[in-house]
Amino acid sequence: MPETLAPAPPNTYGELSPPYGQPVLQAEAASLGVSPNPAEQLSALIGSEQTISGNSERLPQTESSLQATQALDRLESKPFNPEELHPKETVVGDGEHIEGQQLSFIKTELGTQLTFKLTASAYDRLTSGQDVPPSSSTRRIGYMAEDRYSGTDREIMTTTADVFHTNGLEVTVARRDSNWRALDGVVNISLSEQNEDGTPVDNDELGRRADAVMRDLLGVEHAFKSPDRLSETEYKVARYTWHHKIEEGEEAYVPVGKLVRQEVFPGYSTIVETGKSEEYERRHGEIALIHQVQNDAVLPKLLRNGLVATHERFRRGVKAVGMSSEEDLGTGGADSVFVRTVTEKSLKDGKDDESTYDNTVLVLKPELMDRTDWYAYANDQYGTTDRSTFDTRLTPDGLLERLGEQGWGWMTSNEQMFRTGIPVEAIAGVSVGSPEHREQLITSLHESGITEVNGVPVEDFVQIAGRLSQIIDVAHGRPAREYKPPEPTYNNETNSNDED
């Protein structure tokens, strides 16, 4: 299934049915430390069986479980700081059942969690009861958040989840809920490091248990196995057609050779069309993307961690809320970071260039547009994924054409949603509207231990660039131009009316 940018109603995004279970390629086998010969792989991988404490089931080690174990080993080596984003290790695996092909192991204060989202068809299979054991109970899913006004912690209680116990692990599956779209189909598997009798469980065993849960409960064979080339190609095509809203049966050229999987935020990858932003700029003029910072106190953290979507923050233990975090969990927009776009053509008539940003703005590089995991609206919709609205989203060219035709003044509330996060490397600079504000920010950043960002001294990174034409300069690595307001124009009719 193509990588959806937020949970979808059934069949909204289409699905992939890639053939899994292919032999390991030689390069992949070398990285796993196993033989490239399929027969030898099978002999080596299935040789290890253990028994879960209190359960007679013997779990074989497979190539898929080995990938899970290796991810757990990598996660174990990462330092844990409860005040920062909890460490994460992601495996790119099954694309038919797992949204975005990505399964994330997250280290938390309560232990390691495996989390991901089911595709619509995988969720339907689970809830249909076919070959699936009944859930043992239900519970509400809650996230701890910091109240933006009082600063005290509070729990945001969201949708109901079904609870399963299998293979020595607890599994929760969030129910579909139109009031909490960002939670639709979210699965959390608690990877306990102890059996019920208190005996320890190592990563090798946890990897096999996780793989067994994926197979036996969720119906996902080889969940953690890297997709073969054909599967990845099919995924690229589906991702591209989703991004550009190419209808089923419509003839369209898909530049598969230009589409590559790339880590675009730490622990998160998607399909990128390298150089696409340059193509957009040739047609629509230079582009800048912007993200307004509501509280200067969080700027140091943004310049260290990048922009992180609400849902990603919450599930990784960060309590900070944004302008509409709770609403975004409801609409589905919480899976994304929100930005706005301005183009050179949208400012051509002069008067719209009067738009200013006196507050702090993160100016983002146009290369962000190379990603294929974003969607856009002409006005503020809280990033909703409700089908009635989502079907009206703009294609990339549609957004840029509308901006050029109507001008920024008519589209100041346009919004683009980028999945999961935007890294620090994509930030071109910080813009403010006055010398005093610039000096305050520079002093604050120095006090926080930040003297440069992306190799640029903060004195150059923070610029007085409150006008949109200047922001476009910053996005392209140029000093902000000196702003010259357009000459006023008068006509006889206007003068006559003024005198009246």
Residue pairs with C-beta under 8 A, 6 or more apart in sequence:
1 13
1 14
1 15
1 16
1 95
1 96
1 97
1 99
1 119
1 120
1 121
1 238
2 13
2 14
2 15
2 16
2 235
2 238
2 239
2 241
2 242
3 99
3 100
3 101
3 235
3 239
3 242
3 270
3 271
3 373
3 419
4 12
4 13
4 99
4 100
4 117
4 242
4 385
5 335
5 336
5 373
5 374
5 375
5 385
5 417
5 419
6 181
6 182
6 332
6 333
6 334
6 335
6 336
6 383
6 385
6 417
7 99
7 117
7 176
7 181
7 182
7 183
7 184
7 185
7 186
7 332
7 335
7 385
8 120
8 184
8 385
8 387
8 390
9 120
9 387
10 120
10 121
10 124
11 120
12 120
12 385
12 387
12 390
13 120
13 242
14 238
14 241
14 242
14 248
15 96
15 119
15 120
15 121
16 95
16 96
16 231
16 234
16 235
16 238
17 96
18 95
18 96
18 227
18 228
18 230
18 231
18 234
18 235
19 228
19 230
19 231
20 94
20 96
20 221
20 222
20 225
20 227
20 228
20 231
21 221
21 222
21 225
22 228
22 230
23 36
23 38
23 41
24 32
24 34
24 36
24 38
24 41
24 63
25 36
25 228
25 229
26 36
28 226
29 35
29 36
29 41
30 36
32 63
32 66
32 67
32 70
34 40
34 41
34 44
34 45
34 63
34 66
35 41
35 44
41 63
45 60
45 61
45 62
45 63
45 66
46 60
46 61
46 62
47 61
48 60
48 61
48 204
49 58
49 59
49 60
49 61
50 58
50 59
50 205
50 208
51 57
51 58
52 59
52 167
52 168
52 195
52 205
52 209
53 168
53 195
53 196
53 197
53 199
54 168
54 195
54 196
54 197
55 167
55 168
57 167
57 212
59 65
59 167
59 205
59 208
59 209
59 211
59 212
60 208
61 204
61 207
61 208
62 208
62 211
62 222
63 222
63 225
64 93
64 211
64 214
64 221
64 222
64 223
64 224
64 225
65 207
65 208
65 210
65 211
65 212
65 224
66 207
67 91
67 93
67 207
67 224
67 225
67 226
68 91
68 105
68 206
68 207
68 208
68 210
68 211
68 223
68 224
69 203
69 204
69 206
69 207
69 208
70 207
71 89
71 90
71 91
71 105
71 207
71 224
72 89
72 105
72 112
72 191
72 203
72 206
72 207
73 203
74 89
75 87
75 88
75 89
75 105
75 107
75 112
76 107
76 203
78 87
78 89
78 107
79 87
80 86
80 87
80 107
82 109
82 317
84 305
84 318
85 305
85 308
85 313
85 316
85 317
85 318
86 106
86 107
86 108
86 316
86 317
87 106
87 107
88 104
88 105
88 106
88 107
88 266
88 267
88 316
89 104
89 105
89 267
90 102
90 103
90 104
90 105
90 267
90 268
90 269
91 102
91 103
91 104
91 105
91 224
92 101
92 102
92 226
92 227
92 261
92 269
93 101
93 102
93 103
93 222
93 223
93 224
93 225
93 226
93 227
94 101
94 220
94 221
94 222
94 223
94 224
94 225
94 227
95 101
95 227
95 231
95 234
95 235
96 119
96 121
96 122
96 220
97 118
97 119
97 121
97 122
97 218
97 219
97 220
97 223
98 116
98 117
98 118
98 119
98 122
98 220
98 223
99 116
99 117
99 118
99 119
99 185
100 117
100 270
100 419
101 227
101 235
102 116
102 268
102 269
103 114
103 115
103 116
103 223
103 224
104 114
104 115
104 116
104 267
105 112
105 113
105 114
105 191
106 112
106 113
106 114
106 115
106 315
106 316
108 317
109 317
110 190
111 190
111 191
111 192
111 193
112 190
112 191
112 193
112 206
113 188
113 189
113 190
113 191
113 315
114 187
114 188
114 189
114 191
114 210
115 186
115 187
115 188
115 189
115 315
116 186
116 187
117 184
117 185
117 186
117 187
118 126
118 173
118 185
118 187
118 218
119 185
120 185
122 185
122 218
122 219
122 220
123 173
123 176
123 184
123 185
125 132
125 219
126 132
126 173
126 217
126 218
126 219
131 219
132 217
132 219
133 164
133 166
133 217
135 162
135 163
135 164
135 173
136 163
136 164
136 165
137 162
137 163
138 160
138 161
138 162
138 163
139 160
139 161
139 163
139 172
140 157
140 158
140 159
140 160
140 161
141 157
141 158
141 159
141 160
141 161
141 172
141 174
141 183
141 186
142 155
142 156
142 157
142 158
143 155
143 156
143 158
143 314
143 315
143 329
144 153
144 154
144 155
144 156
144 314
144 319
145 153
145 154
145 155
145 156
145 314
145 319
145 320
145 321
145 325
145 326
146 152
146 153
146 154
146 319
146 320
146 321
147 153
147 154
147 321
148 321
153 319
156 314
156 326
156 329
158 174
158 177
158 180
158 183
158 329
159 174
159 175
159 177
159 179
159 180
159 183
159 184
160 174
160 175
160 177
161 172
161 173
161 174
161 175
161 186
161 188
162 172
162 173
162 175
163 170
163 171
163 172
164 170
164 171
164 172
164 173
164 217
165 171
166 212
166 213
166 216
166 217
167 209
167 212
167 213
167 216
167 217
168 192
168 195
168 196
168 201
168 209
169 189
169 190
169 191
169 192
169 209
169 210
169 213
170 189
170 190
170 192
171 187
171 188
171 189
171 190
171 213
171 217
172 187
172 188
173 185
173 186
173 187
174 180
174 183
174 184
174 185
174 186
174 187
175 184
176 184
176 185
177 183
177 184
178 386
179 330
180 329
180 330
181 329
181 330
181 331
181 332
181 384
181 385
181 386
182 310
182 311
182 328
182 329
182 330
182 331
182 332
182 333
182 334
182 335
183 329
184 332
187 218
189 210
189 213
191 206
191 209
191 210
192 201
193 200
193 201
193 206
194 200
194 201
195 201
201 209
207 224
210 224
211 223
211 224
214 220
214 223
214 224
215 221
215 223
227 235
232 261
233 256
235 271
236 254
236 256
236 259
236 261
236 271
237 254
237 256
239 259
239 270
239 271
239 372
239 373
240 246
240 254
240 255
240 259
240 271
240 273
240 372
241 252
241 254
242 372
243 372
243 373
243 374
243 375
243 395
243 396
244 252
244 395
244 396
245 393
245 395
246 252
255 273
258 273
258 274
258 275
258 276
259 271
259 272
259 273
259 372
260 271
260 272
260 274
261 269
261 270
261 271
261 272
262 269
262 270
262 271
262 272
263 269
264 270
264 272
264 371
264 373
264 423
265 306
265 420
265 421
265 422
265 423
266 306
266 421
266 423
268 419
268 420
268 421
270 371
270 372
270 373
270 419
271 371
271 372
271 373
272 370
272 371
272 372
273 370
273 372
274 370
275 370
276 369
276 370
276 396
277 287
277 366
277 367
277 368
277 369
277 370
280 287
280 366
280 369
280 396
280 397
280 400
281 287
281 366
283 397
283 400
284 343
284 344
284 345
284 397
284 400
284 401
284 403
284 404
285 343
285 344
285 345
285 348
285 404
286 343
286 344
286 366
286 472
286 475
286 476
287 341
287 342
287 343
287 344
287 366
287 369
287 400
287 472
287 475
288 341
288 342
288 363
288 364
288 366
288 468
288 471
288 472
288 474
288 475
288 476
289 339
289 340
289 341
289 363
289 364
289 365
289 366
289 368
289 369
289 416
289 475
290 339
290 340
290 341
290 342
290 357
290 361
290 362
290 363
290 364
290 471
291 307
291 337
291 338
291 339
291 340
291 361
291 362
291 364
291 422
292 357
292 359
292 360
292 361
292 362
293 299
293 302
293 359
293 360
293 361
293 362
294 322
294 323
294 359
296 360
296 440
296 441
296 444
298 320
299 360
299 430
299 441
299 444
299 445
300 444
300 445
300 448
300 449
300 450
302 362
303 424
303 427
303 430
303 445
303 450
303 453
304 424
304 450
305 424
306 421
306 422
306 423
306 424
306 425
306 426
306 427
307 337
307 362
307 421
307 422
308 316
308 318
308 337
308 420
308 421
309 334
309 335
309 336
309 337
309 419
309 420
309 421
310 321
310 322
310 325
310 328
310 329
310 333
310 334
311 329
311 334
311 335
312 335
312 420
312 421
313 319
313 320
314 325
314 334
322 328
324 382
325 334
327 333
327 382
328 334
328 382
328 383
331 381
331 382
331 383
331 384
331 385
331 386
332 383
332 384
332 385
332 386
333 381
333 382
333 383
333 384
333 385
333 417
334 383
335 417
335 419
335 420
336 374
336 383
336 417
336 418
336 419
336 420
337 417
337 418
337 420
337 421
337 422
338 383
338 415
338 416
338 417
339 364
339 368
339 415
339 416
339 418
339 422
340 412
340 413
340 414
340 415
340 416
341 376
341 399
341 400
341 403
341 414
341 416
342 403
342 408
342 468
342 471
342 472
343 400
343 403
343 404
344 472
345 403
345 404
346 352
346 403
346 404
346 406
346 407
346 408
346 411
347 353
347 407
347 408
347 468
347 469
347 472
348 407
349 407
350 486
351 409
351 486
352 407
352 408
352 409
352 468
353 467
353 468
353 469
353 483
353 486
354 467
354 485
355 408
355 409
355 412
355 467
355 468
356 433
356 466
356 467
356 468
357 431
357 433
357 466
357 467
357 468
357 471
358 432
358 433
358 434
358 437
358 466
359 432
359 433
360 430
360 431
360 432
360 437
360 441
361 430
361 431
361 432
361 471
362 427
362 430
363 427
363 428
363 429
363 430
363 431
363 465
363 471
363 474
363 475
364 422
364 426
364 427
364 428
364 475
365 426
365 427
365 428
365 475
366 475
366 476
367 426
368 374
368 418
368 422
368 426
369 396
371 418
373 418
373 419
373 420
374 416
374 417
374 418
374 419
375 390
375 393
375 394
375 416
375 417
376 393
376 394
376 396
376 398
376 399
376 414
376 415
376 416
376 417
377 383
377 389
377 392
377 393
377 394
377 414
377 415
378 394
378 399
378 402
378 411
378 414
379 411
379 413
379 414
379 415
380 413
380 415
381 389
381 415
383 415
383 417
384 390
394 402
399 414
399 416
402 411
402 414
403 411
403 414
408 468
424 453
424 454
425 454
427 453
427 454
428 474
428 475
428 476
428 477
429 456
429 461
429 462
429 463
429 465
429 474
429 475
430 441
430 461
430 462
430 463
431 462
431 463
431 464
431 465
431 466
431 470
431 471
431 474
431 480
432 438
432 441
432 462
432 463
432 464
432 465
432 466
433 464
433 466
434 464
434 466
435 464
438 462
438 463
438 464
441 458
441 462
442 458
442 459
442 462
445 451
445 458
445 462
446 458
450 458
451 457
451 458
452 458
452 461
453 461
454 461
463 470
463 474
463 479
463 480
464 470
464 480
465 471
465 473
465 474
465 480
467 483
469 481
469 483
470 480
470 481
470 483
471 480
473 479
473 480
473 481
474 480
